[in-house]
Amino acid sequence: MIIIGVDYHPEFQQIALVDTESGEFREKRLMHREEAESFYRALAAAGQKVRVGMEASGFARWFERLLGELPLELWIGDATEIQRKRERKQKTDRQDAQHILKLLLKDDFPRIWVPSGENRDLRQLLWHRHRMVQARTRIMNQLQAVAINEGLRCKKRLWRTGGRQQLESFPLGPWASRRRSELLELLDRLSPTIAELSRAVEQEAEKRPDAQRLRTHPGVGALTALAFVLIIGDVGRFQCGKQIASYLGLVPLEKSSGNRRRLGHITKQGSSLLRFLLVEAAQVTVRSLPEWRGQYFRLVMRRGRKTAKVAMARRLAIRLYWMWRQGLDYEELVKFGSHAGQPEHRDGVQRSIE
């Protein structure tokens, strides 16, 4: 078997290779993309079993697809854990590749879960819609500024027929008038695109029973449910709700020592898109459920509005996790609790076992 440690860069990759049968060791720098592709195709043609290990990084989709097509075994590792296991203070590309190779040989490589190609492609749908909505919001804010400068402040009514006619009727200078017309043209082009992408999200959510189940929770729509299912991927990777909150970056930083405990801002690890959607969905849930509304306003009085929003988003993420893991819709979760079906929590309520 051939085991390869790869230190990946956008322009090239440094590899450290060992043949476990003959003991042969080689090092090489492969330029992207032709040289690297021909090297791995030659290994696959030789009929040998190959395992490649690399850190999780961006700009490597073509490389992952190449190894999947050949097929060669690819292990992707947690970059933070790989760095933590390093003993030497010197850092070069050669040493990085050798370090990854040693971890593979010692069976100490911190392998992580990798989403499928279909999963990644659907994430692009979510990101594309998100960026289009952001672009539309920026355009609408600019047009609102134009209207306010002309003495018209009507907020959402500006996008109705009457408000739009007023906006277009203002006498402006040549360049201001051009800016207004081009912004309106961009707005008219973006709105149908976003509507089409929203319909695609609805269709994809309907194909997935897990997303449909999560949509039964008040405040959770097709976009949030689909994003949660795609980004979490395999719910069995997580043992409890705290791990979900940590994975999504909804837990505070902690720098404690001795008798002093210091908590900072949230870590913001994981998907920024899903974190944003959870915060938005949690605000709808707060408006829909009285018990959530009461807890939210208590947190607002104690910690402020921003902290309260994040806390409710964390609560929503944990509740969606338990709905998915237990296969319960919202009504069943409320009735039986998140621990339904477990021996000591048969009815969703913790029971004392003598």
SVG drawing of the C-alpha trace seen along z (x, -y; Angstrom):
<svg xmlns="http://www.w3.org/2000/svg" viewBox="-50 -68 63 74">
<polyline fill="none" stroke="black" stroke-width="0.4" points="0.0,0.0 1.2,-3.5 0.5,-6.2 0.9,-9.9 1.0,-12.9 0.0,-16.1 0.7,-19.7 -1.8,-21.4 -1.4,-24.9 -3.5,-26.5 -0.6,-26.4 1.2,-23.2 1.3,-20.4 4.3,-19.0 4.0,-15.3 5.8,-12.7 5.2,-9.2 6.0,-5.8 5.4,-2.3 4.5,-0.1 5.6,3.1 9.0,2.1 9.7,-0.7 10.6,-3.2 10.3,-6.8 10.0,-9.7 9.3,-13.4 8.2,-15.6 6.6,-18.9 3.7,-18.6 2.5,-21.7 -1.1,-22.1 -2.9,-20.9 -1.4,-18.9 1.6,-17.5 -0.3,-16.4 -3.1,-14.9 -0.7,-12.8 1.1,-11.6 -2.0,-10.3 -3.4,-8.8 -0.1,-6.9 -0.5,-5.5 -4.1,-4.4 -3.0,-2.8 -0.4,-0.7 -3.2,1.0 -1.8,0.3 -3.8,-0.7 -3.2,-4.3 -4.3,-6.4 -3.8,-10.2 -4.1,-12.4 -4.4,-16.2 -5.6,-19.0 -9.0,-20.5 -8.6,-23.5 -10.3,-25.5 -9.5,-25.5 -9.2,-21.7 -12.5,-20.6 -10.9,-19.5 -8.3,-17.4 -11.0,-15.7 -13.0,-14.9 -9.9,-13.6 -9.1,-11.1 -12.8,-10.1 -12.8,-9.3 -9.6,-7.2 -10.5,-6.0 -7.9,-6.6 -8.7,-6.8 -8.7,-10.3 -8.6,-11.2 -9.2,-14.8 -8.1,-15.9 -8.9,-18.6 -6.2,-21.3 -6.3,-22.4 -5.8,-18.9 -3.0,-18.3 -1.3,-21.4 -1.7,-20.6 0.0,-17.2 3.1,-18.9 6.2,-18.7 8.7,-20.8 8.6,-24.6 10.1,-24.7 7.5,-24.7 8.1,-24.1 6.1,-22.5 8.3,-19.4 7.9,-19.1 4.2,-19.6 3.9,-16.7 6.1,-14.5 4.0,-15.3 0.8,-14.3 2.5,-11.1 3.6,-10.2 0.1,-10.6 -1.3,-8.4 1.3,-5.7 0.7,-5.8 -3.1,-5.7 -3.4,-9.0 -4.7,-11.1 -7.7,-13.3 -10.0,-12.4 -13.2,-14.4 -16.6,-13.9 -16.8,-15.1 -20.1,-15.9 -20.9,-14.3 -20.8,-16.0 -24.5,-16.3 -24.6,-17.9 -21.9,-20.4 -23.8,-21.3 -27.0,-22.0 -25.1,-24.2 -24.1,-26.3 -27.9,-26.8 -28.3,-28.1 -25.2,-30.4 -26.2,-31.7 -29.7,-32.7 -28.2,-34.2 -25.7,-36.4 -28.5,-37.4 -30.7,-38.5 -27.8,-40.5 -27.2,-42.2 -30.9,-43.1 -30.8,-44.5 -27.9,-46.7 -29.6,-48.0 -32.9,-48.7 -31.0,-50.5 -29.4,-52.8 -32.7,-53.6 -34.2,-54.3 -31.4,-56.8 -32.2,-58.5 -35.9,-58.7 -35.0,-60.1 -32.8,-62.7 -35.8,-63.9 -38.0,-64.1 -39.8,-60.7 -39.7,-58.3 -42.2,-55.5 -40.1,-52.4 -41.7,-49.2 -44.3,-51.2 -41.6,-52.5 -41.6,-49.1 -45.3,-49.3 -46.7,-50.8 -47.3,-54.2 -44.0,-54.5 -42.1,-53.4 -43.9,-56.0 -42.9,-58.7 -39.3,-57.6 -39.1,-57.6 -40.8,-61.1 -38.1,-63.0 -36.2,-65.5 -32.5,-64.6 -29.2,-65.5 -27.9,-63.6 -25.7,-61.2 -28.1,-60.8 -30.8,-60.0 -28.7,-57.4 -27.8,-55.9 -31.5,-55.7 -32.5,-54.1 -29.7,-51.5 -30.4,-50.5 -34.1,-50.0 -33.1,-48.0 -30.8,-45.8 -33.6,-45.4 -36.1,-44.3 -33.6,-41.7 -32.7,-40.3 -36.2,-39.8 -37.3,-37.1 -33.9,-35.4 -34.4,-35.2 -38.0,-34.0 -36.7,-31.2 -34.0,-30.2 -36.6,-30.2 -38.8,-27.8 -35.8,-25.5 -35.1,-25.5 -38.8,-24.6 -38.6,-21.7 -35.3,-20.4 -36.7,-20.6 -39.8,-18.6 -37.6,-15.8 -36.1,-15.3 -38.3,-13.9 -35.9,-15.2 -36.2,-18.7 -40.0,-18.3 -40.0,-17.2 -37.9,-20.2 -40.3,-22.6 -43.1,-21.6 -41.3,-23.7 -42.7,-27.2 -40.5,-29.8 -38.5,-27.2 -39.1,-27.4 -37.8,-25.5 -34.5,-27.5 -33.5,-27.0 -34.6,-23.3 -32.7,-22.4 -29.6,-24.3 -29.7,-22.5 -30.0,-19.1 -27.2,-19.8 -24.7,-21.4 -25.1,-19.0 -25.1,-16.1 -24.9,-13.0 -26.8,-13.7 -25.2,-10.6 -21.9,-12.4 -23.1,-14.4 -23.9,-12.9 -25.7,-15.8 -27.1,-19.2 -24.0,-20.9 -21.9,-19.5 -24.3,-20.9 -24.1,-24.3 -20.3,-24.1 -20.2,-22.9 -22.2,-25.9 -20.2,-28.4 -23.1,-29.3 -21.1,-28.8 -19.0,-31.4 -15.2,-31.5 -13.8,-30.5 -10.5,-31.6 -10.6,-30.4 -7.8,-29.8 -7.9,-28.9 -10.9,-30.5 -11.4,-32.9 -13.9,-32.1 -14.0,-34.3 -16.5,-33.9 -16.2,-35.9 -18.1,-36.3 -19.4,-33.3 -16.7,-31.3 -18.4,-31.8 -17.0,-28.5 -18.8,-26.4 -21.2,-27.7 -21.9,-31.4 -24.9,-30.9 -26.6,-28.4 -25.9,-30.5 -27.4,-33.5 -30.5,-31.5 -31.0,-30.2 -30.8,-33.7 -33.5,-34.9 -35.7,-31.8 -35.4,-32.1 -36.8,-35.6 -39.9,-34.3 -40.2,-31.5 -40.1,-34.1 -43.0,-35.9 -44.9,-32.6 -44.5,-30.9 -45.4,-32.6 -42.8,-30.6 -40.0,-31.5 -41.2,-35.1 -41.0,-35.2 -37.6,-33.7 -36.3,-36.1 -37.5,-39.2 -36.0,-38.0 -32.6,-37.6 -33.0,-41.0 -33.4,-42.6 -30.4,-40.7 -27.9,-40.5 -29.1,-42.7 -30.9,-42.1 -27.9,-40.7 -27.0,-38.1 -30.7,-37.1 -31.0,-36.6 -28.0,-34.3 -29.2,-32.4 -32.6,-31.7 -30.8,-30.6 -28.8,-28.1 -31.9,-26.8 -33.5,-26.4 -30.5,-24.6 -30.6,-22.1 -34.3,-21.5 -34.0,-20.9 -31.2,-18.4 -33.3,-16.4 -36.3,-16.5 -34.1,-15.1 -32.3,-12.5 -35.4,-11.1 -37.5,-11.3 -40.1,-13.5 -42.1,-16.4 -42.8,-19.5 -46.1,-18.2 -44.5,-14.9 -41.4,-16.7 -43.6,-18.9 -45.7,-15.9 -42.9,-13.4 -39.8,-15.5 -36.3,-15.1 -35.5,-11.9 -38.6,-9.9 -37.9,-6.2 -34.8,-5.9 -35.1,-3.4 -34.8,-6.0 -36.8,-8.6 -39.7,-6.5 -42.2,-9.3 -39.7,-12.1 -39.4,-12.9 -36.4,-11.9 -37.3,-9.1 -35.3,-8.1 -34.0,-4.5 -33.5,-2.7"/>
</svg>
